[in-house]
Amino acid sequence: MIAVNLDQKQPGFPRHVLPAYLAELGVPFHVIEQDTYSVVQRVIPEGKTTCGLCSRLRRGALYQFARQNGITRIALGHHRDDIIETLFLNLFNGGRIKAMPPKLLSDDGEHVVIRPLAYCSEDDIARYAHMRQYPVIPCNLCGTQPNLQRQAIKDMLATWKRSHPGRIENIFRAIGHVSPSQLADHELFDFRSLGMAQTSASPAADGLPPAEPNNVWLQSNG
């Protein structure tokens, strides 16, 4: 096991903090030095969100390092709140119901990505980090951007957390309890090929009588 961090060459990045801390703990580590900061600044127009490109470049650097060193498992630090925020970002801005799974196989099939903190809340992690006095390394690429969509989602979830206790937990629980037959993605559930033979043999649903041949039952939700 080896700890890997990416030095993106951000101005003012405290490059000495993490190596000193890991060396003190006796943890094997490697710092990848790659100027992704300049790439993001050059490619992304002023005022646009840099997170998408930045994350792809970071992920590419990690995958390349893993490939060169025969590493097959990559552990990332995403937590429960990151996963929920990603769900709403994709829902609101991409028109997709998609988040981040606790474990997945990379597109090239060479690496298994795991997220050991997937079931931990950000607040719990912050309290634990403060208790253990972990060093905090700032990022001036994403955290300081105005009108950041992820921050808007965080604010929305924080409001829900205060006014509706338990809602955040239910949202995360829902990500793991999906009913494909109750959605409209025909690739997950082939509802378009359902015929009268299947429906007439099925138990009555929602209080409707069993289907009769050549009949279509309609129910108003009003």
Steps between C-alpha positions, in 0.01 A plus 500: 500500500630845407359849553495707181438872467499723195689829508311697234741795519245739640650832610563495873445125534666387827688211341698422816201432729387155389847347440613615844188361665517162325873469561440562871240220501729266309246458219636422151394777262555649158421850375412528131613835362289605203405854403128442449430842653634685195308268267171567680562874513581508129213279377208605724355846418487765772205446733438138395528207740838330492403189700414273207830537314704514821355173627558324166863611495553389860337165432715451190817570698400250769412231247826549317702473822306188601559341159872574506538353849280192467233636736153354446303667781455876529338640814344846470378725779144573386252488787121463528432870447717506185293214359168672577623831356610322183155341473331842499761658272432231240126526556474879476770570241540178302151352502632169633447297815864426570731530799821325610500136618706384800685263264538489122711360220683760292399541135815326381441210739846533653412652838242459772415835659381486860360777720550388861329815634188460284275433801649774721356851527716803434426638848620180669817497291569866580459440872727196487762687296494785753532255789799329336648837395541400138667768284258679268622581150293772327401498134471837327369351178149392598429618853531869416294503182195728501161347413639148535216256430623246754498769769142587408407134545685491834301802617174335393584178685609695808161675505322165471714356774396778739132509410440130424714274723558162342441616141868477401520147639188403303644643178815293541293194589298550181817482288536140619131412463416560134188355337578491125147389408364822657716728285508559124842373393420218258862382512458419870148366467350408164153638572435568131482129419254418777186345352159395621625148569736626770265759650198271515701240690627755750323580827288812510706812563400831657148370559432436131309190388694236306538595135245360258588415140477801268431732796721777631445615858563861588521646847497868583729620777264793554 
